[in-house]
């Protein structure tokens, strides 16, 4: 059974920008219930449908399937809740791990976050110097939450 084990962090400074190439992402949600989310994503020219289960610590079930990019666009344009998540993802190899840095735009502009996937919740990870506060346990930093409560509105809440 596929599991995602992931830690999330805020990013500080700009040093990370020279370490990886960025790919534009558009993603939206067909459902965002606490026990499951169904996400549609267009990553560059690749389409995906992803089903995620409830989060337990930093773990959750995850099933991801490739779909034709034209179908991803149709789902994003016509069936997904608004606003869509718009970001550029940078893939950065650091130590023995792959870090994914997301720079958000649109309704979440100003937020820059990094994620690292692990093979177990206890796995040690080398933390780069451009990594700030850990937010793995803060539900506000989940993309499904950001769709319903965009980062730009946080100062007014």
N, CA and C atoms as an extended XYZ file, in Angstrom:
471
Properties=species:S:1:pos:R:3:atomname:S:1:resname:S:1:resid:I:1 pbc="F F F"
N         0.840       -1.175        0.000 N   UNK     1
C         0.000        0.000        0.000 CA  UNK     1
C         0.888        1.242        0.000 C   UNK     1
N         0.665        2.175       -0.911 N   UNK     2
C         1.521        3.367       -1.009 CA  UNK     2
C         1.277        4.350        0.131 C   UNK     2
N         2.356        4.808        0.744 N   UNK     3
C         2.293        5.822        1.784 CA  UNK     3
C         3.209        6.978        1.429 C   UNK     3
N         2.777        8.172        1.793 N   UNK     4
C         3.605        9.365        1.691 CA  UNK     4
C         4.044        9.699        3.114 C   UNK     4
N         5.351        9.827        3.295 N   UNK     5
C         5.911       10.245        4.577 CA  UNK     5
C         6.711       11.501        4.273 C   UNK     5
N         6.239       12.632        4.780 N   UNK     6
C         6.767       13.910        4.300 CA  UNK     6
C         6.877       14.914        5.441 C   UNK     6
N         7.999       15.647        5.447 N   UNK     7
C         8.166       16.773        6.360 CA  UNK     7
C         8.131       18.064        5.543 C   UNK     7
N         7.527       19.110        6.126 N   UNK     8
C         7.367       20.400        5.449 CA  UNK     8
C         8.061       21.491        6.260 C   UNK     8
N         8.652       22.445        5.541 N   UNK     9
C         9.380       23.542        6.169 CA  UNK     9
C         9.134       24.831        5.402 C   UNK     9
N         9.242       25.951        6.103 N   UNK    10
C         9.284       27.235        5.433 CA  UNK    10
C        10.702       27.439        4.921 C   UNK    10
N        10.841       28.230        3.875 N   UNK    11
C        12.142       28.483        3.257 CA  UNK    11
C        12.573       29.903        3.609 C   UNK    11
N        13.873       30.067        3.873 N   UNK    12
C        14.418       31.385        4.186 CA  UNK    12
C        15.472       31.756        3.141 C   UNK    12
N        15.539       33.026        2.828 N   UNK    13
C        16.547       33.520        1.890 CA  UNK    13
C        16.299       33.062        0.461 C   UNK    13
N        17.297       33.343       -0.384 N   UNK    14
C        17.201       33.015       -1.806 CA  UNK    14
C        18.271       32.046       -2.284 C   UNK    14
N        19.100       31.532       -1.398 N   UNK    15
C        20.206       30.660       -1.787 CA  UNK    15
C        19.737       29.435       -2.578 C   UNK    15
N        18.577       28.926       -2.289 N   UNK    16
C        18.035       27.725       -2.927 CA  UNK    16
C        17.747       27.930       -4.413 C   UNK    16
N        17.529       29.177       -4.828 N   UNK    17
C        17.108       29.461       -6.203 CA  UNK    17
C        18.101       28.996       -7.265 C   UNK    17
N        19.361       28.916       -6.940 N   UNK    18
C        20.375       28.523       -7.919 CA  UNK    18
C        20.610       27.015       -7.937 C   UNK    18
N        19.874       26.266       -7.124 N   UNK    19
C        20.167       24.848       -6.933 CA  UNK    19
C        19.288       23.899       -7.750 C   UNK    19
N        18.271       24.419       -8.427 N   UNK    20
C        17.388       23.541       -9.197 CA  UNK    20
C        16.557       24.318      -10.201 C   UNK    20
N        16.079       23.609      -11.202 N   UNK    21
C        15.216       24.195      -12.231 CA  UNK    21
C        13.765       24.158      -11.760 C   UNK    21
N        13.009       25.196      -12.119 N   UNK    22
C        11.614       25.261      -11.725 CA  UNK    22
C        10.671       24.762      -12.806 C   UNK    22
N         9.584       24.130      -12.387 N   UNK    23
C         8.526       23.645      -13.280 CA  UNK    23
C         7.206       24.241      -12.791 C   UNK    23
N         6.423       24.871      -13.689 N   UNK    24
C         5.136       25.434      -13.259 CA  UNK    24
C         4.113       24.338      -12.959 C   UNK    24
N         3.349       24.541      -11.902 N   UNK    25
C         2.302       23.618      -11.479 CA  UNK    25
C         0.991       24.378      -11.364 C   UNK    25
N        -0.082       23.741      -11.813 N   UNK    26
C        -1.452       24.171      -11.523 CA  UNK    26
C        -2.123       22.969      -10.909 C   UNK    26
N        -2.785       23.179       -9.790 N   UNK    27
C        -3.492       22.046       -9.201 CA  UNK    27
C        -4.780       22.516       -8.557 C   UNK    27
N        -5.721       21.591       -8.541 N   UNK    28
C        -7.016       21.871       -7.955 CA  UNK    28
C        -7.556       20.622       -7.276 C   UNK    28
N        -8.651       20.801       -6.568 N   UNK    29
C        -9.216       19.719       -5.770 CA  UNK    29
C       -10.652       19.426       -6.175 C   UNK    29
N       -10.945       18.143       -6.331 N   UNK    30
C       -12.309       17.682       -6.591 CA  UNK    30
C       -13.044       17.481       -5.277 C   UNK    30
N       -12.296       17.124       -4.221 N   UNK    31
C       -12.856       17.006       -2.876 CA  UNK    31
C       -11.746       17.224       -1.859 C   UNK    31
N       -12.097       17.865       -0.750 N   UNK    32
C       -11.143       18.102        0.340 CA  UNK    32
C       -11.831       17.808        1.663 C   UNK    32
N       -12.043       16.555        1.941 N   UNK    33
C       -12.615       16.136        3.207 CA  UNK    33
C       -11.472       15.707        4.124 C   UNK    33
N       -11.652       15.777        5.443 N   UNK    34
C       -10.557       15.400        6.350 CA  UNK    34
C       -10.025       13.983        6.114 C   UNK    34
N       -10.899       13.068        5.717 N   UNK    35
C       -10.457       11.679        5.545 CA  UNK    35
C        -9.907       11.384        4.148 C   UNK    35
N       -10.092       12.345        3.197 N   UNK    36
C        -9.543       12.122        1.847 CA  UNK    36
C        -9.553       13.413        1.052 C   UNK    36
N        -8.569       13.528        0.163 N   UNK    37
C        -8.578       14.596       -0.831 CA  UNK    37
C        -8.350       13.958       -2.189 C   UNK    37
N        -8.953       14.549       -3.215 N   UNK    38
C        -8.732       14.113       -4.586 CA  UNK    38
C        -8.241       15.342       -5.349 C   UNK    38
N        -7.015       15.250       -5.847 N   UNK    39
C        -6.341       16.383       -6.466 CA  UNK    39
C        -6.081       16.106       -7.939 C   UNK    39
N        -6.194       17.155       -8.741 N   UNK    40
C        -5.805       17.135      -10.150 CA  UNK    40
C        -4.619       18.073      -10.271 C   UNK    40
N        -3.595       17.630      -11.004 N   UNK    41
C        -2.388       18.445      -11.123 CA  UNK    41
C        -1.897       18.436      -12.554 C   UNK    41
N        -1.454       19.605      -13.001 N   UNK    42
C        -0.727       19.745      -14.252 CA  UNK    42
C         0.657       20.258      -13.868 C   UNK    42
N         1.661       19.394      -14.027 N   UNK    43
C         3.045       19.714      -13.675 CA  UNK    43
C         3.831       19.809      -14.970 C   UNK    43
N         4.092       21.052      -15.412 N   UNK    44
C         4.680       21.222      -16.733 CA  UNK    44
C         3.685       20.707      -17.747 C   UNK    44
N         4.071       19.675      -18.511 N   UNK    45
C         3.151       19.097      -19.503 CA  UNK    45
C         2.685       17.694      -19.109 C   UNK    45
N         2.718       17.374      -17.804 N   UNK    46
C         2.283       16.076      -17.297 CA  UNK    46
C         1.040       16.247      -16.422 C   UNK    46
N         0.030       15.403      -16.651 N   UNK    47
C        -1.193       15.443      -15.857 CA  UNK    47
C        -1.231       14.316      -14.843 C   UNK    47
N        -1.834       14.580      -13.666 N   UNK    48
C        -1.917       13.579      -12.596 CA  UNK    48
C        -3.247       13.700      -11.865 C   UNK    48
N        -3.739       12.563      -11.398 N   UNK    49
C        -4.865       12.489      -10.487 CA  UNK    49
C        -4.334       11.801       -9.236 C   UNK    49
N        -4.519       12.442       -8.074 N   UNK    50
C        -3.958       11.922       -6.833 CA  UNK    50
C        -5.041       11.842       -5.773 C   UNK    50
N        -5.069       10.715       -5.072 N   UNK    51
C        -5.996       10.499       -3.967 CA  UNK    51
C        -5.150       10.326       -2.715 C   UNK    51
N        -5.432       11.154       -1.695 N   UNK    52
C        -4.686       11.079       -0.437 CA  UNK    52
C        -5.646       10.823        0.705 C   UNK    52
N        -5.213        9.987        1.633 N   UNK    53
C        -6.006        9.686        2.816 CA  UNK    53
C        -5.749       10.682        3.930 C   UNK    53
N        -6.355       10.420        5.083 N   UNK    54
C        -6.183       11.277        6.253 CA  UNK    54
C        -4.727       11.252        6.705 C   UNK    54
N        -4.274       12.368        7.243 N   UNK    55
C        -2.906       12.482        7.738 CA  UNK    55
C        -2.818       11.921        9.143 C   UNK    55
N        -1.783       11.116        9.386 N   UNK    56
C        -1.485       10.577       10.704 CA  UNK    56
C        -0.040       10.951       11.003 C   UNK    56
N         0.158       12.047       11.735 N   UNK    57
C         1.511       12.567       11.949 CA  UNK    57
C         2.029       13.141       10.648 C   UNK    57
N         3.102       12.531       10.104 N   UNK    58
C         3.631       12.969        8.806 CA  UNK    58
C         3.384       11.902        7.731 C   UNK    58
N         2.461       10.982        8.009 N   UNK    59
C         2.183        9.870        7.082 CA  UNK    59
C         0.735        9.931        6.592 C   UNK    59
N         0.554        9.490        5.354 N   UNK    60
C        -0.798        9.298        4.831 CA  UNK    60
C        -0.740        8.429        3.580 C   UNK    60
N        -1.835        7.770        3.302 N   UNK    61
C        -1.941        6.967        2.083 CA  UNK    61
C        -1.979        7.898        0.886 C   UNK    61
N        -1.315        7.478       -0.202 N   UNK    62
C        -1.302        8.297       -1.409 CA  UNK    62
C        -1.297        7.397       -2.632 C   UNK    62
N        -2.201        7.683       -3.561 N   UNK    63
C        -2.303        6.965       -4.824 CA  UNK    63
C        -2.257        8.011       -5.927 C   UNK    63
N        -1.303        7.898       -6.833 N   UNK    64
C        -1.167        8.895       -7.899 CA  UNK    64
C        -1.149        8.194       -9.247 C   UNK    64
N        -1.897        8.776      -10.201 N   UNK    65
C        -2.031        8.198      -11.523 CA  UNK    65
C        -1.778        9.261      -12.586 C   UNK    65
N        -1.040        8.907      -13.618 N   UNK    66
C        -0.853        9.804      -14.759 CA  UNK    66
C        -2.148        9.859      -15.555 C   UNK    66
N        -2.501       11.065      -15.992 N   UNK    67
C        -3.650       11.244      -16.876 CA  UNK    67
C        -3.204       12.149      -18.025 C   UNK    67
N        -3.889       12.109      -19.153 N   UNK    68
C        -3.517       12.985      -20.264 CA  UNK    68
C        -3.566       14.456      -19.827 C   UNK    68
N        -2.578       15.250      -20.236 N   UNK    69
C        -2.571       16.664      -19.854 CA  UNK    69
C        -3.844       17.405      -20.269 C   UNK    69
N        -4.423       17.049      -21.412 N   UNK    70
C        -5.655       17.721      -21.850 CA  UNK    70
C        -6.799       17.437      -20.876 C   UNK    70
N        -6.847       16.232      -20.311 N   UNK    71
C        -7.880       15.912      -19.331 CA  UNK    71
C        -7.624       16.642      -18.018 C   UNK    71
N        -6.361       16.754      -17.622 N   UNK    72
C        -6.031       17.513      -16.413 CA  UNK    72
C        -6.487       18.961      -16.574 C   UNK    72
N        -6.225       19.547      -17.733 N   UNK    73
C        -6.648       20.928      -17.991 CA  UNK    73
C        -8.165       21.063      -17.932 C   UNK    73
N        -8.883       20.114      -18.536 N   UNK    74
C       -10.352       20.143      -18.514 CA  UNK    74
C       -10.864       20.078      -17.070 C   UNK    74
N       -10.308       19.164      -16.275 N   UNK    75
C       -10.735       19.040      -14.882 CA  UNK    75
C       -10.420       20.310      -14.101 C   UNK    75
N        -9.221       20.860      -14.289 N   UNK    76
C        -8.841       22.087      -13.598 CA  UNK    76
C        -9.742       23.253      -13.987 C   UNK    76
N       -10.048       23.363      -15.264 N   UNK    77
C       -10.831       24.495      -15.751 CA  UNK    77
C       -12.316       24.406      -15.417 C   UNK    77
N       -12.856       23.179      -15.279 N   UNK    78
C       -14.308       23.049      -15.180 CA  UNK    78
C       -14.837       22.364      -13.920 C   UNK    78
N       -14.039       21.537      -13.241 N   UNK    79
C       -14.597       20.766      -12.125 CA  UNK    79
C       -13.938       21.016      -10.773 C   UNK    79
N       -12.763       21.597      -10.745 N   UNK    80
C       -12.048       21.785       -9.482 CA  UNK    80
C       -12.534       23.026       -8.743 C   UNK    80
N       -12.492       22.927       -7.410 N   UNK    81
C       -12.821       24.077       -6.567 CA  UNK    81
C       -11.838       25.201       -6.824 C   UNK    81
N       -12.247       26.406       -6.497 N   UNK    82
C       -11.431       27.600       -6.678 CA  UNK    82
C       -11.047       28.179       -5.330 C   UNK    82
N        -9.928       28.886       -5.262 N   UNK    83
C        -8.976       29.145       -6.339 CA  UNK    83
C        -8.060       27.947       -6.551 C   UNK    83
N        -7.498       27.852       -7.745 N   UNK    84
C        -6.501       26.826       -8.011 CA  UNK    84
C        -5.205       27.186       -7.294 C   UNK    84
N        -4.403       26.173       -7.032 N   UNK    85
C        -3.062       26.381       -6.479 CA  UNK    85
C        -2.126       26.579       -7.668 C   UNK    85
N        -1.400       27.695       -7.658 N   UNK    86
C        -0.426       27.999       -8.705 CA  UNK    86
C         0.941       28.119       -8.039 C   UNK    86
N         1.913       27.393       -8.566 N   UNK    87
C         3.242       27.441       -7.966 CA  UNK    87
C         4.282       26.997       -8.976 C   UNK    87
N         5.525       27.267       -8.644 N   UNK    88
C         6.650       26.718       -9.387 CA  UNK    88
C         7.391       25.820       -8.419 C   UNK    88
N         7.648       24.586       -8.835 N   UNK    89
C         8.343       23.612       -7.996 CA  UNK    89
C         9.774       23.442       -8.490 C   UNK    89
N        10.691       23.546       -7.538 N   UNK    90
C        12.118       23.348       -7.789 CA  UNK    90
C        12.538       22.060       -7.099 C   UNK    90
N        13.178       21.178       -7.832 N   UNK    91
C        13.661       19.907       -7.277 CA  UNK    91
C        15.150       20.057       -7.002 C   UNK    91
N        15.528       19.901       -5.728 N   UNK    92
C        16.896       20.164       -5.291 CA  UNK    92
C        17.434       18.945       -4.549 C   UNK    92
N        18.540       18.405       -5.038 N   UNK    93
C        19.211       17.305       -4.342 CA  UNK    93
C        20.129       17.903       -3.288 C   UNK    93
N        19.938       17.452       -2.046 N   UNK    94
C        20.745       17.935       -0.930 CA  UNK    94
C        21.056       16.739       -0.033 C   UNK    94
N        22.335       16.461        0.146 N   UNK    95
C        22.705       15.256        0.885 CA  UNK    95
C        22.198       14.046        0.124 C   UNK    95
N        21.528       13.146        0.809 N   UNK    96
C        20.999       11.944        0.147 CA  UNK    96
C        19.497       12.041       -0.130 C   UNK    96
N        18.935       13.245       -0.046 N   UNK    97
C        17.493       13.413       -0.220 CA  UNK    97
C        17.182       14.372       -1.366 C   UNK    97
N        15.971       14.255       -1.866 N   UNK    98
C        15.442       15.188       -2.855 CA  UNK    98
C        14.476       16.129       -2.130 C   UNK    98
N        14.765       17.408       -2.188 N   UNK    99
C        13.901       18.441       -1.621 CA  UNK    99
C        13.086       19.057       -2.749 C   UNK    99
N        11.832       19.356       -2.466 N   UNK   100
C        10.976       20.044       -3.421 CA  UNK   100
C        10.583       21.383       -2.799 C   UNK   100
N        11.010       22.458       -3.444 N   UNK   101
C        10.706       23.802       -2.973 CA  UNK   101
C         9.601       24.366       -3.843 C   UNK   101
N         8.506       24.779       -3.206 N   UNK   102
C         7.356       25.345       -3.905 CA  UNK   102
C         7.280       26.837       -3.639 C   UNK   102
N         7.350       27.615       -4.719 N   UNK   103
C         7.136       29.054       -4.646 CA  UNK   103
C         5.734       29.315       -5.178 C   UNK   103
N         4.860       29.805       -4.318 N   UNK   104
C         3.452       29.960       -4.653 CA  UNK   104
C         3.177       31.311       -5.316 C   UNK   104
N         2.166       31.324       -6.160 N   UNK   105
C         1.727       32.528       -6.852 CA  UNK   105
C         0.222       32.647       -6.699 C   UNK   105
N        -0.381       33.583       -7.389 N   UNK   106
C        -1.833       33.757       -7.313 CA  UNK   106
C        -2.258       34.116       -5.905 C   UNK   106
N        -3.275       33.452       -5.401 N   UNK   107
C        -3.833       33.738       -4.076 CA  UNK   107
C        -2.889       33.365       -2.931 C   UNK   107
N        -1.853       32.606       -3.222 N   UNK   108
C        -0.895       32.184       -2.182 CA  UNK   108
C         0.482       32.800       -2.375 C   UNK   108
N         0.547       33.846       -3.190 N   UNK   109
C         1.832       34.504       -3.455 CA  UNK   109
C         2.469       34.975       -2.159 C   UNK   109
N         3.790       34.801       -2.087 N   UNK   110
C         4.543       35.176       -0.896 CA  UNK   110
C         4.939       33.985       -0.050 C   UNK   110
N         4.298       32.847       -0.263 N   UNK   111
C         4.619       31.641        0.491 CA  UNK   111
C         5.646       30.815       -0.275 C   UNK   111
N         6.715       30.429        0.406 N   UNK   112
C         7.714       29.518       -0.163 CA  UNK   112
C         7.932       28.419        0.864 C   UNK   112
N         7.734       27.196        0.442 N   UNK   113
C         7.761       26.053        1.338 CA  UNK   113
C         8.571       24.924        0.713 C   UNK   113
N         9.227       24.134        1.555 N   UNK   114
C         9.997       22.985        1.089 CA  UNK   114
C         9.462       21.713        1.729 C   UNK   114
N         9.518       20.624        0.957 N   UNK   115
C         9.090       19.311        1.442 CA  UNK   115
C        10.191       18.311        1.158 C   UNK   115
N        10.305       17.343        2.034 N   UNK   116
C        11.230       16.244        1.806 CA  UNK   116
C        10.494       14.955        2.168 C   UNK   116
N        10.525       13.991        1.251 N   UNK   117
C         9.870       12.704        1.503 CA  UNK   117
C        10.869       11.754        2.137 C   UNK   117
N        10.367       10.954        3.058 N   UNK   118
C        11.198       10.023        3.816 CA  UNK   118
C        10.703        8.598        3.616 C   UNK   118
N        11.526        7.651        4.014 N   UNK   119
C        11.128        6.246        3.942 CA  UNK   119
C        10.535        5.748        5.256 C   UNK   119
N        10.738        6.510        6.356 N   UNK   120
C        10.109        6.202        7.637 CA  UNK   120
C         9.979        7.504        8.421 C   UNK   120
N         9.026        7.585        9.334 N   UNK   121
C         8.851        8.818       10.098 CA  UNK   121
C        10.063        9.187       10.952 C   UNK   121
N        10.847        8.199       11.330 N   UNK   122
C        12.002        8.439       12.198 CA  UNK   122
C        13.280        8.740       11.425 C   UNK   122
N        13.245        8.679       10.105 N   UNK   123
C        14.448        8.848        9.301 CA  UNK   123
C        15.089       10.212        9.552 C   UNK   123
N        16.392       10.216        9.801 N   UNK   124
C        17.139       11.459        9.959 CA  UNK   124
C        17.337       12.092        8.588 C   UNK   124
N        17.357       13.416        8.561 N   UNK   125
C        17.529       14.129        7.300 CA  UNK   125
C        18.451       15.322        7.547 C   UNK   125
N        19.362       15.545        6.614 N   UNK   126
C        20.251       16.699        6.678 CA  UNK   126
C        19.457       17.933        6.260 C   UNK   126
N        19.404       18.924        7.138 N   UNK   127
C        18.611       20.126        6.892 CA  UNK   127
C        19.504       21.201        6.260 C   UNK   127
N        19.184       21.626        5.025 N   UNK   128
C        19.965       22.684        4.386 CA  UNK   128
C        19.854       24.006        5.153 C   UNK   128
N        20.816       24.908        4.961 N   UNK   129
C        20.801       26.182        5.689 CA  UNK   129
C        19.724       27.142        5.188 C   UNK   129
N        19.084       26.847        4.049 N   UNK   130
C        18.001       27.686        3.546 CA  UNK   130
C        16.626       27.218        4.017 C   UNK   130
N        16.632       26.285        4.947 N   UNK   131
C        15.389       25.778        5.529 CA  UNK   131
C        15.137       26.482        6.858 C   UNK   131
N        13.894       26.938        7.035 N   UNK   132
C        13.501       27.613        8.268 CA  UNK   132
C        12.643       26.707        9.139 C   UNK   132
N        11.591       27.280        9.697 N   UNK   133
C        10.715       26.611       10.651 CA  UNK   133
C        10.030       25.393       10.038 C   UNK   133
N         9.974       24.303       10.803 N   UNK   134
C         9.221       23.126       10.359 CA  UNK   134
C         7.733       23.372       10.583 C   UNK   134
N         6.922       23.025        9.562 N   UNK   135
C         5.473       23.220        9.636 CA  UNK   135
C         4.720       21.922        9.306 C   UNK   135
N         5.388       20.791        9.495 N   UNK   136
C         4.783       19.489        9.151 CA  UNK   136
C         3.457       19.255        9.861 C   UNK   136
N         3.325       19.731       11.094 N   UNK   137
C         2.122       19.491       11.885 CA  UNK   137
C         1.112       20.626       11.809 C   UNK   137
N         1.385       21.629       10.985 N   UNK   138
C         0.494       22.779       10.864 CA  UNK   138
C        -0.361       22.620        9.611 C   UNK   138
N        -1.619       22.283        9.788 N   UNK   139
C        -2.511       21.995        8.668 CA  UNK   139
C        -2.690       23.176        7.719 C   UNK   139
N        -2.389       24.398        8.176 N   UNK   140
C        -2.524       25.567        7.298 CA  UNK   140
C        -1.606       25.475        6.083 C   UNK   140
N        -0.546       24.681        6.180 N   UNK   141
C         0.421       24.601        5.093 CA  UNK   141
C         0.152       23.448        4.130 C   UNK   141
N        -0.966       22.770        4.284 N   UNK   142
C        -1.367       21.753        3.312 CA  UNK   142
C        -2.018       22.475        2.136 C   UNK   142
N        -1.721       22.031        0.926 N   UNK   143
C        -2.254       22.687       -0.266 CA  UNK   143
C        -3.780       22.726       -0.269 C   UNK   143
N        -4.422       21.680        0.228 N   UNK   144
C        -5.888       21.672        0.267 CA  UNK   144
C        -6.410       22.776        1.189 C   UNK   144
N        -5.710       23.055        2.278 N   UNK   145
C        -6.089       24.155        3.162 CA  UNK   145
C        -5.852       25.499        2.470 C   UNK   145
N        -4.706       25.611        1.790 N   UNK   146
C        -4.371       26.860        1.096 CA  UNK   146
C        -5.397       27.196        0.012 C   UNK   146
N        -6.011       26.181       -0.564 N   UNK   147
C        -7.043       26.424       -1.567 CA  UNK   147
C        -8.257       27.096       -0.912 C   UNK   147
N        -8.645       26.643        0.253 N   UNK   148
C        -9.817       27.190        0.937 CA  UNK   148
C        -9.503       28.470        1.726 C   UNK   148
N        -8.255       28.590        2.194 N   UNK   149
C        -7.830       29.732        3.018 CA  UNK   149
C        -6.497       30.240        2.472 C   UNK   149
N        -6.523       30.962        1.354 N   UNK   150
C        -5.282       31.384        0.708 CA  UNK   150
C        -4.362       32.188        1.635 C   UNK   150
N        -3.086       32.013        1.416 N   UNK   151
C        -2.050       32.647        2.222 CA  UNK   151
C        -2.217       34.165        2.273 C   UNK   151
N        -2.636       34.771        1.173 N   UNK   152
C        -2.808       36.235        1.133 CA  UNK   152
C        -3.833       36.721        2.152 C   UNK   152
N        -4.750       35.854        2.589 N   UNK   153
C        -5.791       36.266        3.538 CA  UNK   153
C        -5.388       36.057        5.000 C   UNK   153
N        -4.264       35.407        5.257 N   UNK   154
C        -3.912       35.066        6.630 CA  UNK   154
C        -3.764       36.296        7.513 C   UNK   154
N        -3.221       37.372        7.002 N   UNK   155
C        -3.014       38.576        7.808 CA  UNK   155
C        -4.349       39.182        8.236 C   UNK   155
N        -5.410       38.913        7.502 N   UNK   156
C        -6.719       39.491        7.812 CA  UNK   156
C        -7.589       38.552        8.642 C   UNK   156
N        -7.093       37.369        8.940 N   UNK   157
C        -7.902       36.400        9.722 CA  UNK   157
C        -7.665       36.564       11.200 C   UNK   157
